[in-house]
Amino acid sequence: MLIVLCGAIFLEGIDVAMLNVALPSIRADLGLSTGVLSGVVSAYVLGYGGFMLLGGRAADLLGRRRMFLLWLGVFLAFSGLGGFAHEGWVLLVARFVTGVAAAFMTPAGLSLLTTTFPEGPRRNRALLIYAGTAAGGFALGLVIGGLLTAFGWRWVFFAPVLLSLVILLAAIPLLKDSPSESRGGGFDAAGALSVTGAMMLLVYGVVRLEHPSDGWPLTVAAFLGGLALLGTFVAVERRSARPLVRLGILRSGALVRANVLAALLTASFFGFQFLVTLYLQELRGWSTIQTGLALLAAAADVILAPTLTPWLVNRYGNAKVVLGGLLSGLLAYALFLGVGLDWTYAAMLPSMLLIGLMFAFVYGPLTIVATDGIAPEEQGLASGLINTSFQFGAALGLSMVTAVNVAALGDGTTAEAGLTALRTALAVPVTATLLGAVVAAIGLRRRTGTREADRVPVGA
């Protein structure tokens, strides 16, 4: 079962990464405008971020296995549709629905894991393996995407179809229904509509930050509309007999901090990865395959997460390990601030390895903290919350570094101007990681004397 669920989260990560590498080839073949090409990425983010919270609660209410299998099938079908696209609108539809499918499939898979493994050492080790696989999927996707694009960009869509089919065929006999699902009763339709609309508007506003020249009024309107719907959602949930989201779950300081740190973690990493891609391909002229291989060192967490991280958590507790990971990331980004046009890969390697440490020490422990102590019937909700934070942070990080990079570049066209803009934009991942370290340190002080609750026995 763990292999099946890790396969699904690996699929989600590799799908996103491969598409990012293939975008220039797609544009050249289909003659897409810059707006449509950007929309291909944004459509997935909109579907994923907008429906994730609803997807998590749907897993609790409608059945985790059922939601996982159903939406894995939808993911398979619409990924294949993207491969047959000959017009931009088909790609937009395919990526939006694929994002929605991932928004239902991912929290269902994570809550299947947390409800199948009892809380404690075995669940924690399973979560660390799961988290390492998720991050590894994105890192490996950059390399695999480059190889597949060399044969034709359509394989970037067809390869996930084949992997989805294998996972689906294995999942049908291996996954079992969880006995701790909140079946029956009414469904909070007003809450579902308001929170989904709120998340879609907020994510749309974040995505629009990438294009400051498109006009601020619409961006501000998207944020204001999203906040208004979020306020409506809170009011609805306070009065609902069967709320979609029990607001009391947010009284957990550990859960709130875990979600804030999740957003800051992915904001820093995805922003940094985007800037490194610009640096290597546009300023240095590296190929997509070379770029993917350069970033592969950051996938060291695939090995470290299930091996070194449990030992560290056992010895020092989740809070200290998370803080150590964030400090590793902060050092990685700070080292890269001195990047030059003549840097060798050896000069970049320390930053890549330190980023691998950051993910190994932060991603998995945050997932543990975000799901520990949550009632079994609300595990889907907790999974939806943490995945929403990861996704929202990624969208925010990409948008912020893009906006800062474009503003700093101005009308500059030289390599030196591009390098100066890139260094300026690196302030975004540095700031996000610094804020994360501060939040983690505050949480650590509040948890002084409670390390025993965090322990993960090495022999698990």
C-alpha positions in Angstrom: 0.0 0.0 0.0 2.8 2.4 0.9 4.5 1.7 -2.5 1.2 2.5 -4.3 0.7 5.8 -2.4 4.3 6.8 -2.9 3.9 6.1 -6.6 0.9 8.4 -6.7 2.7 11.3 -5.0 5.8 10.7 -7.2 3.5 10.8 -10.2 2.1 14.2 -9.1 5.6 15.7 -8.7 7.1 14.3 -11.9 4.1 15.4 -13.9 4.6 19.1 -12.9 8.4 19.0 -13.3 8.3 17.4 -16.8 5.8 20.0 -18.1 7.9 22.9 -16.9 10.9 21.6 -18.9 8.8 21.0 -22.0 7.2 24.5 -22.2 9.6 26.0 -24.8 9.1 23.0 -27.1 5.3 23.2 -26.7 5.3 26.9 -27.5 7.5 26.4 -30.6 5.3 23.5 -32.0 1.9 25.0 -31.3 2.7 28.6 -31.8 1.3 29.6 -28.4 1.4 33.2 -27.1 3.2 34.0 -23.9 -0.2 34.5 -22.2 -1.5 31.0 -23.2 1.9 29.4 -22.3 1.8 30.9 -18.9 -1.9 29.9 -18.6 -0.9 26.2 -19.2 1.1 26.3 -15.9 -1.4 28.6 -14.1 -4.4 26.4 -15.0 -3.0 23.4 -13.1 -2.1 25.6 -10.1 -5.6 27.1 -10.1 -7.3 23.7 -10.2 -4.9 22.2 -7.6 -4.9 25.1 -5.1 -8.6 25.9 -5.6 -9.9 22.4 -4.9 -7.4 20.9 -2.5 -9.2 21.8 0.8 -12.5 20.5 -0.6 -10.7 17.4 -1.9 -9.3 16.7 1.6 -12.7 16.9 3.2 -14.3 14.9 0.5 -11.9 12.0 1.3 -13.2 12.0 4.9 -16.9 12.2 3.9 -17.1 10.2 0.7 -14.5 7.6 1.2 -10.7 7.8 0.8 -10.2 4.8 -1.4 -13.1 5.8 -3.6 -11.8 9.3 -4.0 -8.3 8.2 -4.7 -9.2 5.6 -7.4 -11.8 7.9 -9.1 -9.6 10.9 -9.3 -6.5 8.9 -10.3 -8.6 7.7 -13.3 -9.5 11.4 -14.1 -5.8 12.3 -13.8 -4.9 9.6 -16.2 -7.5 10.6 -18.8 -6.8 14.3 -18.9 -3.1 13.9 -18.9 -3.5 11.9 -22.0 -5.8 14.6 -23.5 -2.9 17.1 -23.1 -0.7 14.8 -25.2 -3.2 15.0 -28.1 -3.6 18.8 -28.0 -3.2 20.8 -31.2 -4.6 24.0 -29.8 -3.9 26.0 -26.7 -7.4 25.8 -25.2 -7.2 22.0 -25.1 -4.0 22.2 -23.1 -5.6 24.7 -20.7 -8.6 22.5 -20.1 -6.4 19.4 -19.7 -4.1 21.0 -17.2 -7.0 22.6 -15.1 -8.8 19.3 -14.8 -5.6 17.4 -14.1 -4.9 19.9 -11.3 -8.4 19.3 -9.9 -7.8 15.6 -10.0 -4.6 16.0 -8.1 -6.4 18.1 -5.5 -8.7 15.3 -4.7 -6.2 12.4 -5.2 -3.3 13.8 -3.1 -5.1 14.4 0.3 -7.0 11.1 -0.2 -3.7 9.3 -0.5 -2.0 11.0 2.4 -5.1 10.4 4.7 -5.1 6.7 3.6 -1.5 6.5 4.8 -2.2 8.3 8.1 -5.3 6.2 8.9 -3.8 2.9 7.9 -0.6 3.3 10.0 -1.3 3.9 13.7 0.1 7.2 15.1 3.6 6.7 16.3 6.9 5.3 15.0 5.6 3.3 12.0 3.5 6.1 10.7 6.3 8.6 11.1 8.7 6.5 9.1 6.1 5.9 6.4 5.5 9.7 6.2 9.2 10.4 5.9 9.4 7.9 3.0 6.3 9.4 1.4 7.7 12.9 1.7 11.1 12.0 0.3 9.4 10.3 -2.7 7.3 13.5 -3.3 10.3 15.7 -3.5 12.3 13.2 -5.5 9.5 13.1 -8.1 9.9 16.8 -8.8 13.7 16.6 -9.0 13.8 13.5 -11.2 11.0 15.0 -13.4 13.4 17.7 -14.5 15.8 15.2 -15.9 13.2 12.8 -17.3 11.3 15.7 -18.8 14.4 16.8 -20.6 15.0 13.3 -22.0 11.4 12.9 -23.1 11.2 16.3 -24.7 14.2 15.4 -26.9 11.9 12.7 -28.4 8.8 14.9 -28.5 7.0 17.1 -26.0 3.8 14.9 -26.2 5.6 12.2 -24.3 5.7 14.5 -21.3 1.9 13.9 -21.2 1.8 10.3 -22.3 4.4 9.1 -19.8 2.2 10.0 -16.7 -0.6 8.1 -18.4 1.4 4.9 -18.4 2.5 5.4 -14.8 -1.0 6.3 -13.7 -2.3 3.1 -15.2 0.2 1.0 -13.4 -0.6 2.7 -10.1 -4.3 2.3 -10.7 -4.1 -1.4 -11.5 -2.0 -2.0 -8.3 -4.2 0.3 -6.1 -7.5 -1.6 -6.8 -6.5 -4.8 -5.0 -4.1 -3.3 -2.5 -5.9 -0.3 -1.1 -8.5 -0.9 1.6 -11.3 1.3 2.9 -10.4 3.1 6.1 -12.8 2.4 9.0 -12.5 6.0 10.3 -14.3 8.0 7.6 -17.1 10.4 8.5 -19.7 8.8 6.2 -23.4 9.8 6.2 -25.2 13.0 7.1 -25.5 16.1 5.0 -22.9 17.8 2.9 -22.0 21.4 3.6 -22.6 22.7 0.0 -22.5 26.4 1.0 -19.2 25.8 2.7 -17.8 23.8 -0.2 -18.7 26.5 -2.8 -17.5 29.4 -0.7 -14.1 27.9 0.2 -13.4 26.6 -3.3 -14.3 30.0 -4.8 -12.1 31.7 -2.2 -9.1 29.5 -2.8 -9.4 29.9 -6.6 -9.6 33.7 -6.4 -6.6 33.8 -4.0 -4.5 31.5 -6.1 -5.5 33.5 -9.2 -4.4 36.7 -7.5 -1.1 35.1 -6.6 -0.5 33.9 -10.2 -1.3 37.4 -11.5 1.6 38.8 -9.4 3.9 37.3 -12.1 2.6 39.8 -14.6 2.6 43.2 -12.9 2.2 45.0 -16.3 -1.3 43.4 -16.8 -2.9 45.8 -14.4 -3.2 45.9 -10.7 -7.0 46.5 -10.4 -7.9 42.9 -11.4 -5.2 41.4 -9.2 -6.5 43.5 -6.2 -10.1 42.5 -7.0 -9.1 38.8 -7.1 -7.5 39.1 -3.6 -10.4 41.1 -2.2 -13.0 38.7 -3.7 -11.1 35.8 -2.3 -10.9 37.3 1.2 -14.6 38.2 1.1 -15.5 34.6 0.2 -13.2 33.3 2.9 -15.1 35.5 5.4 -18.3 34.1 4.1 -17.0 30.6 4.5 -16.0 31.2 8.1 -19.5 32.6 8.8 -21.2 29.6 7.1 -19.0 27.1 9.1 -19.8 28.7 12.4 -23.6 28.2 11.8 -23.4 24.8 10.0 -24.6 21.7 11.9 -22.1 19.6 9.8 -19.4 22.0 8.8 -17.1 21.2 5.9 -14.2 22.4 8.1 -14.4 22.3 11.9 -12.8 25.6 12.7 -11.6 24.3 16.1 -8.9 22.3 14.3 -7.1 25.6 13.7 -6.7 26.1 17.5 -3.7 23.8 17.3 -0.7 26.0 17.4 1.5 23.2 16.1 -0.8 22.6 13.1 -0.9 26.3 12.2 2.8 26.7 12.4 3.3 23.5 10.3 1.1 25.0 7.6 2.8 28.4 7.7 6.2 26.7 7.4 5.0 24.5 4.6 4.0 27.6 2.5 7.4 29.3 3.3 9.4 26.1 2.4 7.8 25.7 -1.0 7.8 29.4 -1.7 11.6 29.5 -1.2 12.4 26.3 -3.1 10.2 26.8 -6.2 11.3 30.4 -6.5 14.9 29.4 -6.3 14.5 26.5 -8.8 12.9 28.9 -11.2 15.8 31.4 -10.9 18.4 28.7 -11.3 16.7 27.5 -14.4 16.8 31.0 -15.8 20.4 31.3 -14.9 21.5 28.0 -16.4 19.5 28.1 -19.6 19.2 31.8 -20.5 22.3 33.2 -19.1 24.7 30.3 -19.4 23.1 28.5 -22.4 22.8 25.1 -20.8 20.4 22.5 -22.2 17.3 21.2 -20.5 19.0 17.9 -19.7 22.1 19.7 -18.3 19.8 21.9 -16.1 17.9 18.9 -14.8 21.1 17.1 -14.0 22.5 20.2 -12.2 19.4 20.2 -10.0 19.5 16.5 -9.3 21.8 17.0 -6.3 18.9 18.7 -4.6 17.0 15.3 -4.7 19.4 13.9 -2.0 16.4 13.9 0.3 15.1 10.8 -1.4 17.9 8.9 0.4 18.2 11.1 3.5 14.5 11.4 4.4 13.9 7.7 5.2 17.4 7.1 6.7 19.0 10.1 8.4 15.9 12.1 9.3 14.3 9.5 11.5 17.5 9.2 13.6 17.7 13.0 13.9 14.0 13.3 14.9 14.5 10.5 17.4 17.4 12.3 19.0 16.4 15.9 18.8 12.7 16.1 18.0 10.7 17.4 15.0 11.1 21.1 15.9 14.9 21.1 16.1 15.2 19.1 12.9 12.9 21.5 11.0 14.9 24.5 12.3 18.2 22.9 11.3 16.8 22.2 7.8 15.6 25.7 7.3 19.0 27.0 8.4 20.6 24.7 5.8 18.3 26.2 3.2 19.1 29.7 4.3 22.9 29.0 3.9 22.2 27.5 0.5 20.5 30.6 -0.8 23.0 32.9 0.8 25.9 31.1 -0.9 24.2 31.5 -4.3 23.9 35.3 -3.9 27.5 35.5 -5.1 26.6 33.7 -8.4 28.6 34.9 -11.4 28.5 34.2 -15.2 31.7 32.2 -14.9 30.7 29.9 -12.0 31.6 26.2 -12.4 29.1 23.6 -11.3 31.4 22.8 -8.3 30.7 26.3 -7.1 26.9 25.7 -7.3 27.0 22.2 -5.8 27.1 23.2 -2.1 23.9 25.1 -2.5 22.2 22.1 -4.2 23.3 19.7 -1.5 22.2 22.0 1.3 18.8 22.4 -0.4 18.5 18.6 -0.4 19.2 18.6 3.4 16.6 21.3 3.8 13.9 19.2 2.2 14.9 16.0 4.0 14.8 17.7 7.4 11.7 19.9 6.8 9.2 18.4 4.4 8.6 15.1 6.2 8.6 16.3 9.8 6.2 19.1 8.9 3.8 16.5 7.4 4.1 14.5 10.7 3.4 17.5 12.8 0.4 18.6 10.6 -1.3 15.2 11.0 -0.3 14.1 14.6 -3.0 14.3 17.2 -5.8 14.8 14.5 -8.9 12.6 14.9 -9.0 9.8 12.3 -12.2 11.2 10.8 -10.5 14.5 10.1 -7.2 13.1 8.6 -8.4 14.0 5.1 -9.0 17.6 6.2 -5.5 17.8 7.9 -4.0 16.4 4.7 -5.9 18.9 2.6 -4.7 21.8 4.7 -1.0 20.9 4.6 -1.1 20.2 0.9 -2.9 23.4 0.2 -0.2 25.2 2.1 2.5 23.5 0.1 0.8 24.4 -3.2 -0.1 28.0 -2.2 3.5 28.6 -1.1 4.8 27.3 -4.4 2.5 29.5 -6.4 3.4 32.5 -4.2 7.2 31.9 -4.5 7.1 31.6 -8.3 5.0 34.7 -8.6 7.1 36.8 -6.3 10.5 35.9 -7.9 9.1 36.5 -11.3 7.7 39.9 -10.4 10.9 41.0 -8.7 13.1 39.6 -11.5 11.0 41.4 -14.2 11.0 44.7 -12.2 14.8 44.5 -11.5 15.6 43.7 -15.2 13.6 46.6 -16.6 14.7 47.2 -20.2 18.0 45.5 -19.7 19.0 42.9 -22.3 22.6 42.1 -21.5 23.7 39.0 -19.5 25.1 41.3 -16.8 21.7 43.0 -16.4 20.0 39.5 -16.2 22.5 38.4 -13.5 21.8 41.6 -11.5 18.1 41.0 -11.7 18.5 37.4 -10.7 20.6 38.3 -7.6 17.9 40.8 -6.6 15.1 38.2 -7.0 17.1 35.8 -4.8 16.1 38.0 -1.9 12.6 36.3 -2.1 13.8 32.7 -1.2 16.2 34.1 1.3 13.5 36.2 3.0 11.0 33.3 3.0 13.5 30.9 4.6 14.5 33.4 7.2 10.9 34.0 8.2 10.5 30.2 8.3 13.5 29.9 10.6 12.0 32.5 12.9 8.6 30.7 13.1 10.3 27.4 13.7 12.4 29.0 16.5 9.3 30.4 18.2 7.6 27.0 18.0 10.7 25.4 19.4 10.7 27.7 22.4 7.0 26.9 23.1 7.7 23.2 22.9 10.6 23.2 25.4 10.4 20.1 27.5 8.1 18.2 25.2 10.6 16.5 23.0 9.4 13.1 24.0 6.2 13.5 22.0 8.2 14.1 18.8 10.4 11.0 19.0 10.6 8.5 16.1 12.4 5.3 17.3 15.2 4.4 14.9 14.2 0.8 14.9 10.7 1.6 13.6 
